[in-house]
Amino acid sequence: MVRAVRAWRLVASGAEPYDLLVATDSGIRRVQVKTTTVRVGETWKVYLSTARGERKTYAPDEIDEFFVIDGDLAYYRIPVATVGGLHAIHLGAYAQFRQPQAMNGVPEGDQATDEGPVSAATRRGTGR
């Protein structure tokens, strides 16, 4: 399980191929965020290629993973090496990358504020 300590959203300059830099226990991850509302049968189709001009795929030297949000608001963390070179995928084939969801969409203990991560004890008023 990866716990994001900090995440930085980049200014939309178009210079970098990733949307977020995320600090994890294993280091900084370059993350490209994708969303989809394209339903195909019982699954969702998501385009993993760039949307600017001619569609191009992302390479492992550009990003580390995709963070995908589907039309049911389920989310997936898919390593770029797993889908490298594909323009689009059907998320049903990548169920092993679907992330657990809490009632509010953020796993207990992993919520953050502008001041940084907030523990469950702090939210309950029993911590500092």
HUFENHU-V255712 format. One line per field, one symbol per residue. burial: b if it has 16 or more other ideal C-beta (glycine too) atoms within 10 Angstrom, else e. A space follows every 10 residues. Layout:
burial: ???
This chain:
burial: eeeeeeeeee eeeeeeebbb bbeeeeeebb bbebebeeee eebbbbebee eeeeeeebee eebbbbbbbb eeeebbbbeb eebeeeebbe beebeebbee eeeeeeeeeb beeeeeeeee eeeeeeee
